[in-house]
């Protein structure tokens, strides 16, 4: 009997304090849709979809070979896509984030993984199935990115849960 595959993705996790601040802001405003659980807040770098469990070690080795730099993401745009995904995004994307996403993507493609072809649009999903952009004032959050994570997306009786399979640090900036 074979083991079922895992639904995998690489992401930057949202630290617990920032997740609380974001969900507190969200709770204070009339936001329709299905809210993302605080523990599931993240920024996807690469979505791998369904993968055999044996690929986890390969993915961990690829991630460990990277030496990405830390950065702060300034979330200052509230937007909604046509598919009803309400999200926060940066008006300016840090170069270190672009480098991390690009380098990770190149490693994964070279190793034979199939990735989405959509361009990278950094965002943090607040809610799904949101019928309209809320009239709430646009918040501003500073997100210090210090690590990236390989997650398995798991469906449970309580909803979707993202389980961390591995984490890798982002290098702090060199002193000036």
WOBEL-V893042 format. One line per field, one symbol per residue. psi: psi as a letter, one per 40 degrees, with the letter a starting at -180 (. if undefined). burial: # if it has 9 or more other C-alpha atoms within 8 Angstrom, else .. A space follows every 10 residues. Layout:
BEGIN
psi: ???
burial: ???
END
This chain:
BEGIN
psi: hiiiiihiii ihihiddddd dddddddeig hiahihidee hihhdhheah iideeddddd ddddeigiii ihhghehhih ideehhiiii dhhidddddd dddddddddd eeihiieiih ghihhdiifh dihieiihih hhhhheiiih ihhhhideah hhhhdiihih hiiii.
burial: .....##### ####...### .##.##.... .##..#.#.. ########.. ###......# .##....### ########## ...####### ..##.##### #.###.###. ....#..... .######### ........#. #.#.###### ####...... ##.#..##.# #.....
END
